[in-house]
Amino acid sequence: MKFEELNLKAELLTAVSDLGFKEAMPVQEQVIPLLLEQPTDLIALAQTGTGKTAAFGLPILQRLDPTNRQVEALVLSPTRELCLQIATDMEKMAAHLPGVKIGAVYGGASIERQMSEIERGLKVVVATPGRMLDILRRGKLDLSHINTVVFDEADEMLHMGFRDELDGILAYTPQDKHTWLFSATMPKEIRAMTGRYMTDPAEVTIGRRNEGSANVTHHYYMVQAKERYLALKRIIDYYPEIYSIIFCRTRRETQEVAEKLIQDGYNADALHGDLSQAQRDNAMSRFRLKNLQLLVATDVAARGLDVNNLTHVLNYNLPDDVEQYTHRSGRTGRASATGVSIALITTREKSRIKEIEKTIHKSFELKQLPSGEEICGKQVLFQAERMLGVDLAAEELETYLPAIYEKLQPLSKEELIQRFVALEFNRFLNYYRNAPEVRDMSVEATREKRSGDRGDRGDFVRLFINLGHMDGIKPQNLIGLLNDYVKDRDMRVGRIDLRKTCSFVEIPSVYAGQAVQALGGAVYKDRKVFAEVANGQEPGERGDGPDRSKRRGGAYGERAERAGRGEHPGRGGRKERGEHDGYAGRSERTDRSERKSRGGKKDWMAFVDGSAWDKSEPKGKKAWNKEAWGEDPWASGAWPQDGGWNDGWEKGAKKKGGAKRAQKAVDKARQTGGYGRSAGKPARKSKKR
């Protein structure tokens, strides 16, 4: 649909023609006639870069009353940059409307100058929420006569925490105003917002809700986190004519990436909230004029950028909010142009890609990082194309040509071409000749995909390692241990099964012998590491394969020496131990039947309080239960012959941490009625089933 068919004023049609617009964008085609035909509240969902500013700007300007000297419309935006962009665009639309003044009110600039501009008379105010509320509280602006309030990028305003400011601003507005809400996404907070601020709003949705732009292709590269910047450089070098915003998650990261790019010779700068307004304006102006090829920015700072010719959007990190990706990718592919959105992710973030795909209803393509040879080939052809496209100023060069011919006469045609190309190309050639290796994790992902599901693990073996939860080890520590001692970057690590006293790690079978030998000399937190290839049982089975008596080392003694548990060099699986479904099979556990003679609760309490024997005759205790309590401590010499129970307890306990600790354990046993396996360390209170 052409703008002439939208019933706009002649002055507005002239301004639109001056701006070079002929055909209305889809959101403009649906919203403008709706707002001009009948005043109403409105919710409009459309992607970034689809012409939303004109969709609300033209109806506002159409409805202005030239005889009214009051402010008639208020437009709120989340950032200073977007505020300035909207005000500038609306000034261009109102270029042929006499007496219509549009002002921008935002933080980071002189509030006195802005209040002075308001006093001189404005018809439309474009503002950020914080500064607008400040001016209202000072009594410098009257909003009692406005008929329209616009929330542009409403989802971002809520995301930035402006809800209280919005409530405060609307308290200064009349009840009969109309509210227009424009957003790229529709989170639940927006729906709640409409219930508070709107009455029976009309809804216009361009495409599906939260859908990404149809003009944008989505790629992702899988890299290691520590090599993210090196991967970024390769992508930039592979696209010589790239004109892009690089999105980072934090201000600090934004500044660091920008500084690295500048040091490496790229035409780049940073844009984030820690910069002054003058610095931000300078960076944005240079970027719009293409004096900057790369702009490294945070999400908030980039919201005001309205650039139609971006070739790429580079996501150095994925945003924390999935819907934020829609705003990022919408920076390219604007005004019917095409663009590419690229994300650098680690293997752990692959699930985030799936989540974004569901949100924007678009598919991502996994790409492999370009090699140094591919990058150099691209750069050579680019330099040749640049040379062919040079506009020769023959008249100006005529004076200098004789001297140039004489200077270059010793060179052949081939040598001359080589030297001119090398003038720009040598920087890339020298770098990639000795460039640090960047591990492309997409290649690893492709290999795993080809190998199929891990249900067939013929090329992997399970490695038993005598470290577990008790040693304070975690999966990342196990991987680090393998990296430190095996020292082979090509070795992949599969499933990790971490247990209480040991771990199982899957590695390629070709590395099994090397890993066992390397870990044999390893030490983790003063614990000597032992490793061997486990048996064929799957992780998760109770039978742990190797001989358990060797796993715990000397700190706990060999299993065969631990009396009372039966002699079993290997525990075996559930079936060997008589453990079947539920508690069935208990009667078959004959190897531990001697535990029945340990004595009951009353017997143990009698032992603790000393009533089970005659203290005056330490060696003649009638009630000593050898089967329940083990060897007689007096007979074996563990307790002194003349000390009785109390002296013997205290002297024996000193070897394990002091008499106070031992006495405390006895007192606790008396109070709780608990009884345990060994003196000085009562077990938990027995539970009734």
Salt bridges, closest charged atoms under 4 A:
ASP18 OD2 - HIS96 NE2 2.81
GLU23 OE2 - LYS2 NZ 3.14
ASP41 OD1 - HIS178 ND1 3.58
GLU72 OE2 - LYS123 NZ 2.48
GLU81 OE2 - ARG280 NE 2.64
ASP134 OD1 - ARG138 NE 3.12
ASP142 OD2 - HIS145 ND1 3.61
GLU153 OE1 - ARG303 NH2 2.66
GLU153 OE1 - HIS327 ND1 3.66
ASP155 OD2 - HIS327 NE2 2.64
GLU156 OE1 - ARG303 NH1 2.54
GLU203 OE2 - ARG191 NH1 3.15
GLU203 OE1 - ARG209 NH2 3.07
GLU211 OE2 - ARG208 NH2 3.87
GLU211 OE2 - LYS362 NZ 3.15
GLU227 OE2 - ARG489 NH2 3.47
GLU256 OE2 - ARG252 NE 3.22
ASP264 OD2 - LYS233 NZ 3.44
ASP269 OD2 - ARG286 NH1 2.92
ASP274 OD1 - ARG251 NH1 2.90
ASP299 OD1 - ARG328 NE 2.55
ASP306 OD1 - ARG334 NH2 2.59
ASP320 OD1 - ARG249 NE 3.03
ASP321 OD2 - HIS159 ND1 4.00
GLU365 OE1 - HIS219 NE2 3.67
GLU365 OE2 - LYS367 NZ 3.66
GLU444 OE2 - ARG439 NH2 3.61
GLU444 OE2 - ARG447 NH1 3.45
ASP471 OD1 - ARG527 NH1 2.66
ASP497 OD2 - ARG499 NH2 2.83
GLU506 OE1 - ARG454 NH1 3.86
GLU506 OE1 - ARG457 NH1 2.55
ASP544 OD1 - ARG499 NH1 2.15
ASP544 OD2 - ARG548 NH2 2.30
ASP544 OD2 - ARG551 NH1 3.67
GLU579 OE1 - ARG574 NH1 3.69
GLU579 OE2 - ARG577 NH2 2.48
GLU588 OE1 - HIS580 NE2 3.79
GLU631 OE2 - LYS626 NZ 3.55
ASP632 OD2 - LYS621 NZ 3.28
ASP667 OD1 - ARG670 NH1 3.99
